[in-house]
Amino acid sequence: MRDFHLPGRSPAYAANGMAATSMPAATLAALDVLRTGGNAMDAAIAAVALLGVIEPQSTGIGGDMFCLYAPAGTGRVVALNASGRAPAAASIDFFEARGLTEPDPQSPHSVTVPGGVAGWEKLLAAHGTKGLDELLRPAIGFAENGFRVHQRVGHDWQVHQQRLRDQGATHYLPGGAVPVPGDRFTHPALAATLRRIAREGARALYEGEVAADLVASLRARGGLHTEEDFARGLDAPIFVDPISRSWRGHEVFQCPPNGSGLLVLMILGILEGLEPASDGPLGITRLHRHIEAARLGYRDRDAFVADPSQVAVDVGKLNSDEYLGRLRALIRDDRAMMDLPAAGEAVLPDHRDTVYLCVVDRDGNACSFINSIFDFFGSGIHAEKSGVLLHNRGFSFRYERGHPNCIAPDKRPMHTILPGMLMQNGRAVMPYGVMGGHFQPMGQSLLLSNMLEYGLDVQAALDLARVLPRAGEVQLERGIPADVVAGLERLGHRTAPIPNPHGGGQAIWIDHARGVLIGGSDPRKDGIALGY
């Protein structure tokens, strides 16, 4: 129970259905679908389509998605990978010949063919009860009639407006200025494209006038994309076998590579052999151990996670008890590791942004859904005729010949977005996710540890201050106490405050014994969890 003297938010409680998203209107749209007979999958897609309109810096139809879905009564978790592929002409030879050694987040070469909309259609065909014609109505209405800008959206718009200016995305700068909270913003071109998708299906994005507009916008900037690349993108989403790990009496499910869900399992596996630190969820020892485990996990992600259809990714080894036990042995409570062993070894030598949402329906179907354009406003490349803002997932590729994640024709990049699903005894107990680019594996493992090791409720676990090891330092939110910061520095960590908080997040805990849903939504975003 939280201290009601202090600012905070209680979890949401309901019995029949619940949705948790990063914007109130999207949560309400999902509940409207549930209350009119739709299931969790239907509700999730209605919500995420709307988020692509009203939270444009984070997501949209020009992005990718991943989904974990637990159909009630089956004991299964279904995984869909709807991440897009590089153009057929994107060979390393092209980039080497031009002296390009690393991706540029605003280059057309950072744009892979978006997979999200094709993924929505594939999920609905397999697990939905409604069609895109009905589920896109809220998004169309808000794009056409306008929406009121919320605080976090307005903040991000202000901070990251230069990308829009650099790319000439003038529609997102009405009158040359950035909308501020409370302003009304409309996007009729996007409304027309959404209406076309509602009428014709996902094909409307990947073929015909919209695809031609997207390709023309990219090629005008030197991109390699063709209309044939986009046409192939319609078939890019694939159902894959999820990966999992038993942890603290539960089964943690993730999407496999090219996503980074493996890293969540690795961090948890490293921590598994350690008793929860006695100094609590914001204690020095607890945070130090988590930081060290994450440093080792991110090291291996950057070395090995790539598109398994083109390179081998040894998930079995990286998620094995034996390997993670050897990594665990490197962690000392009295000091930070000064040097990490080479990736794949365990012997030491002598924010991007996204939207995540979850839905549980009256039948117990649980949906964990993440959709992203990667950086704030993605690549910033806006196809004016169709109103599509394109992501920049290709920024995660390497321009390094021989690296597993080296760019190549029709290849998917390493992905940072990852939905999570927690199961117990063959039933879903929590769809969950934490946004924030590279922070996501750290964020998910912190959330699960906060709840299953330290007993925090779902909202308190999301609220708690966060840390992230990144680029040789530990990035700290302002909520980390000063004495804890000093303690981490004494152990050898180089700490640095960050201007923006780490990501966001949503989760819905399913209390089967009491028949109650308990939802939380991260205060770092504008969203809310609601049920009925």
N, C-alpha and C positions, 0 to 999 in steps of 0.2 A: 504494500500500500504506500502510495507516495505521500510526501509531506505537503499537506494542503496549505501550509503557510507560504510555500515557495511557488514561483511560477512553474507551470507544467501543464500536462494534458493527461487525462485519464484514458485508458484504453476504451474502445467502443465495444459494446456487448450486444449480441443479437442471437436469435434462434433459427431464423429461416434462410437467411442469406446475407452475405457481406461482401463489400468491395473496399479496397484501399488503393488509392492512386495519389499522384502528386498534384492534382488540381480538383477543387470541389465539384466543378461541373462534370468532370469525367467520372468521379465517383457516383454522382447522381445519375448520369447516363447509364452506368453499369447497373445500378439498382433498378432503374426503370425497365431495363431488359429483363432482369430477374423477376420483377413483380408482374410482368406480362407474359411469363411462361418460358422465357429463354433460360439457357443453362449458363454455367460459368464461362464456357468458351465464347458463347455469343456475347456475353456481357463484357468480357475482356477486350474483344475486338472492337466493339462499339466505343469503349473507353479509350483505347489506344489510338483509334482513328481521330477522335476528338482531341486528344492530347497533341496530335500532330498539327492541329490548327491553333490551339490556345496556349501551347508551350513550345513555340516554334524553334527556340534555341536548342531544344533537347531532342526533338524527334520529328518524324513526318514521313510521308509516303516516299521520300527520297532516301530512306534508310534501311537498315537491316533489323532482323529480330531473331530471338531464340525463345522457345517455349518448353516448359515441362507441364504435363497434364496428368493428373491422377484420376482416372474414371472411377467413380465410387463402385465398390463391390468387386473390383477386379484384382486388387493387390498389385497392380502394375503402375509404372510411371512411363509415360510416353514422352519422347523428346523430339523436337523439330529444330533443325538447323536451317534457318532462312537467311544465311549470310551470302552476299553476292560475290561474284568472281571478277577477276581482272579481265580487261579486254584481251582478245585473242592475239593482238599484236604486241602485248606488253612483255617483251622478252628482256632479259638482263642485258643482252647485246645492245638494245636500243639505248638504254640508260648509260651504259659504259661508253658508248660512242659519243655521247654528249657530255661526258665528264660529270654526270650526276651521281653522287655518292650516297645521298640519303633523300628520303621523300620530303616534299614540301607540303604542309597541310592545306595550302591554298591552291595547289596545282591541280589541274584536271587529272593528272596521273594518280592523285590520291583518291579518286572517285572510282569505286568498283560498282558494278551494276547492282542497283538496290534490290534486296531480296524480300523486304518486308511485306509488300502487298501480295505478292505471289504466295508468301507463307500464310497470310491471313486466309486466303482462299483455300489453300490445302488443308489447314486446320479445320475450317468450317465444313468442308466436304467429309472429313473423317469423324469429327466430334461435335459439330454444331447442329443447331436445329433451325437456325434462321439464315438468311442470305445477306450478302453485302448490300443489296438494294434497301433492306430495312435498317441494317446496323450502321450504315454510313449517314443516315438522316441527321443525327445530331451534329456531326462534323460539317456536313454541308450547310446546315442552318447557321452555325456559328461563323463559318467562313464567309457566307453570303451576307448575313445580317450584322455581323460584328460581335466581338467579345470585349470584355473589360480586362485590361492588363492588370495582373496581380503583382504583388510586391517582389517576389523572387524573380519572376519573369522580367519585370521592369528593370530590376537590378542587373540581371545578366545582359539584357538588351543594351543598357547604358555602358557597362564595362567592356562589352565585346563588339561595340558598334563599328570599330575600325575594320574588322573583317568584312562587314557588309559594304562599307565605303570602298575598300580596296577592290572588291569584286563588282562594284556597280549594282548591288542589289537594292535599287532605289525604292522598291515597293515597301521594304521593311524600314524605310527612313522617310515616312510621309512628310512632305514639306521640307525635307532635308534634316529633320529632327528625329530623335528617338522617342517613341511613346513612353509616357510615364504612367505609374500605377493609377488606375481609374480611367485612363483614356480608352476610347473605343477604336478597335482596329478591325478592318475588314480585308478580305482577300478574295475578290470575285473570281479571279483566274483559277485559284486553287479550288474554289467551290465548283467551278465548271468541270475541272478534272475529276474531282471526287464524284460528281454526278455521273460523269461518263463511266467511271469504274463501277458505280452502283448499278448502272444500266447494263454494261457490257461485261463486267467481271474484271479480274486482274489483267487480262489480256490488253485492256485499254491503256495500261501504263507501259506495256512492253512492246506493243506494235502500233502502227498507225501514227496519227498526228502527234500524240504526246511523246512517243519514243523518238520521233523525228526531231521534235523540239529539244529534247534532252541531248540527243546526239549533236545537234547543231550548236547548242550552247557549249558543249564540251570541246568540240573540234575547233570552234572559233578561238579557243584558248590554247590550242595545241594538243588536245587530247587524242587518244588513239581509238576511241570508241566507235563502233559502227552500229547500225540498226540491227544487224545480225547478232551482235553481242547482246543487245537488249532482248531480242526475240528468244535467245537461249536462256535468258534470265528467268523466263516464266517457269521453266522446269528446274531451276536451281534448288529450291527448298527440298530437303530430304528428311525423312524420319530416320533417326539414328538410335542406337542402343545407348541409354544413359549409363553413366559410370557412378559408382557409389562407394561409400565407406561406412562401416558401423562405428558409431561414436556416441559415448555416454548413453547407451541403451536405446539409441535411435539409428535409423539408416538415413544418411545424407546423400541425396541424389543431385547430380549435376549433368549438364551436357558435356560430351567429350570434345577433344580438340577438333577443330581449330579454335574453339572457345577456351576460356581460361578457368573453367570450373574445376579442372584437375588441381589447380593451385589451392582451392579451398580445401579439398580432401588432403592435400599434402600438409598444409599448415595444421589442420586438425590432427592428422596422424602423428606429426612431430610432437604436438602438445599432449597427445593421448597418454603417453607414459609418465607424465608429470602430474602430480596432484595439484588441484587448483591452489594458486598462491594464497597464503593466509592473509595477505594485506588487502584483499578485496579487488573489485573490478577496476578501480583506478589506482591501484597500488603500484609501487615501483617494480617489484618483482614480477607481478602479473604482466604489466606492459612490456617490461624488458624481455621476458620469455616470448611473448607474442611477436614482438619486433624481430627478434632473432630468428624465430621460425619462419616469419614472412620473408626476411632477407634471403634465406636459403631457398624458399619456394619460388620467389620472383626470379632469383638467379637462374633456376632451372627452366622456368617458363620462357624467359628471354632467349635461352639457348635451344630449346627443343620444341616448343608448341608451335604447330604449323598445320597446314592442310593435310590431313592423313590420306587424302586421295592421291597426293603427289609425293609425300615423303613419309617415312616410318616414324611414328611417335610411340615410344615404348611406355605406354600408360601403365602396363603391368608392373614394370620395375619402379617407375616413379611413385606409384601408389602402394608399393609393397611394404609390409611391416618391417622387413629386414632392412630395406634401404632407408626408410624414414626413421627407424631406430638408430641407425648409424648417424643420421643427421642430428637426431635428438642429443646424441652423446657429445656433440660439439658445443652445446649450449651450457654456459656456466652462469650461475646466479650472481657471481661477484665481478663480472666484467663482460663487456661486449666483445665480439669477435673483431679483431683489428683487420683481418684479411679473411676472405671466404675461400674455401677450396674451389677448384675448377668445377664448372657445371657438370653434374652427373657423378661427382666424386664426393666422398664423405670423410676425407682425411686431410687435415690441415697441414701445410708444409711447415720443417724445422726452421581539370580536372576537367577535366573534361566532363562531358555530361551526357545524360541518357534519361529515359523514363522507365520506371519499373512499376508494375501493378500486379495485384493478386485478387482473385475472386473465389468465393466458395458459395455454391448454390444449395437449395433446400434438400437436394438428393445426396449431398456430400461430395460432388465433383469439385476438384480443386485445381485452379489454374494459376500458374506462375509464369509471368509474361514480361518480356523486356524488349524494347524497341528503341533504336538509337540512330542519330546522325553523327555520333562520336563527339567531335569538338563542339563548342558553343557555335551554333549556326552552321555546323558541319564544315564543308569547304568554303561556304559563303557564295558558292556558284548557284544563282537563282535563274531558272529557266522562265523568263518573263511571260511567255505566252501561256504556258501550262501551270505556272505558279508553283513549280516543284523546286524546293531547296534541297540540294544534293549533299549527301554525307561525304566524309573523307576517310572511310575505313582503310583505304589503301595506304594511309599514312603509317599504318602498323607494319607494312612490309619492310624488309631490308633490301637495300641495293648492294648486296654483298654476295658475290658468286659463291655457291657452295653452302651457304647458310640454309638451314631447313625452311626458314621463313623468307627466303629470297623471292622477290617478285617473279612471276612466270605467267605465261598465257593461261587463262581460264582457272587461275588459282585463287583460293580464298586466303585472305590474310589472317594472321593471328588476331583473335578477337578478345576484347576486354569485357564484353557484356555477358552476364551469366545469371539466369534465373535459378533459384534453389527450391528444393522440395524436401521436406523432412517427413519421414515415414516411421511408423512403429506398428509392429504386429500386422503388417500388410495393409495398413490404413494411413492415409495422409493425415498428418497432425499439424503441418504448417507449410503453406506456400509462402515464400519469402524472397526478398532480394534487397540489395543495397546498391545504389547508383554511384557514379563518380569515376568513370574511366578506370585507370589503373588501380584505384582504391578498392574496387569491388570485391576481389578475393579477400583482402584484409577485412573489409567491412562485413562480409558474410561470416567470416570466422569469428570476428569480435561479437557479432550479434548472437550467434549460437552459443558461444562461450558465456556471454552475459546472462543468457537465459538458463542454459543447462548446467553450468558450473556455479554461477553466482546467484541464481534464483530470481533475477529481475523479470518483471512482466514484460509483455511484448512492447509496450510503449516506452517504458523506462529503458529497455535494452536498446531501442533506437535512439533515445534522447542522449544517452551517455556520450561524453566527449571522446574524440577519436584521435588516433595517431596513424601515421603511415611512413614506413621506411622507403625513401625514394631518392635516387641520385646522390647517395652517400650521406644523407642526413635524415633525421626523423622529423617529419612535418607534423606540427602540433596545432590542434584547435585551441582557442583561447580558454576553453573550459578545463584544460588540464591544470591542476593546482601547481603553484610555483614550487612547492617543496618536492613534488613529483618530478617536475622538469629538472630541478637541481640534482635529484637523485639519479635520473637517467644520464645526465652529463657526467656525474662522478663515475658511472660505470663505463664511460667512454663513448657514449652516443653524442653525436653532434646534432643539436636540436635547432629547429627553425620554426617560427610562427608562420602561419599561412593566412593570406587575406580572405579567402573564401573557405567555408567549411567543407569537410569531406563528404561530398555526394548527398544522398538522401536515402530513403528506404521505406518499404512497406512490408507488413507481415500480418497473417491471420492465423491465430492459434485455434485449433479445433479440439475442444474439450469433449471428447466422445462420451465420457462417463456422465457428464451433466447436460449434454445436448446444447452447448453454448459455443458461440463463435466469439473470439476476443481479438480485436483488430487494433493495429497501430499504424500511424503514418508519421514520417519524419518531420520534425519542426524545421529542418534545413530547407524544406520546400514549402509550397503553398497548399499542400494537399490535406486530405482527411480520410479517415476510415469511418464508414457508416454501414449499418445493417438494418434489418427489419424483422 
